[in-house]
Amino acid sequence: MGRMLGAIVILTAIMLPSAVSAYEPGKNGFSGMDFLQGCANPPVGSSLDGWCKGFVLGVVAGVASEHQMNVSGKKLCGSGPSSYEQIQLILQKYLNDHPERLNEQVSTLVLEAFLRAYSC
């Protein structure tokens, strides 16, 4: 398990610079605008496509973990998204509906998008 995690970290460190080289991150880190510019329509099967999917799925996994641990006191209800495409559509809709927030950390925006889409 440790070797696998190490390999994933190394692979991510190698691939990340090339995946995000098409655009510059916002001053406050990777913003909603950065995500839309780089991840709205990446070529299917490209390293950028994989990075975008991995990023969003990682954030969603973190949200699910937080929900399970009941740390935030907020709840997600319903069955949740069934595919990456559904996850991407929920996030893109939220980002497009809230252009005033595109300079904020995309991880925060992902959390809010899913809390709104699947709130109790």
Buried (B, 14 or more C-beta within 10 A) or exposed (E): EEEEEEEEEEEBEEBBEEBBEEBEBBEEEBBBBBBBBBBEEBEEEEBBBBBBBBBBEEBBEEBEEBBEEEEEEEEBEEEBBEEBEEBBEBBBEBBEEBEEBBBBBBBEBBBBBBBEBBEE
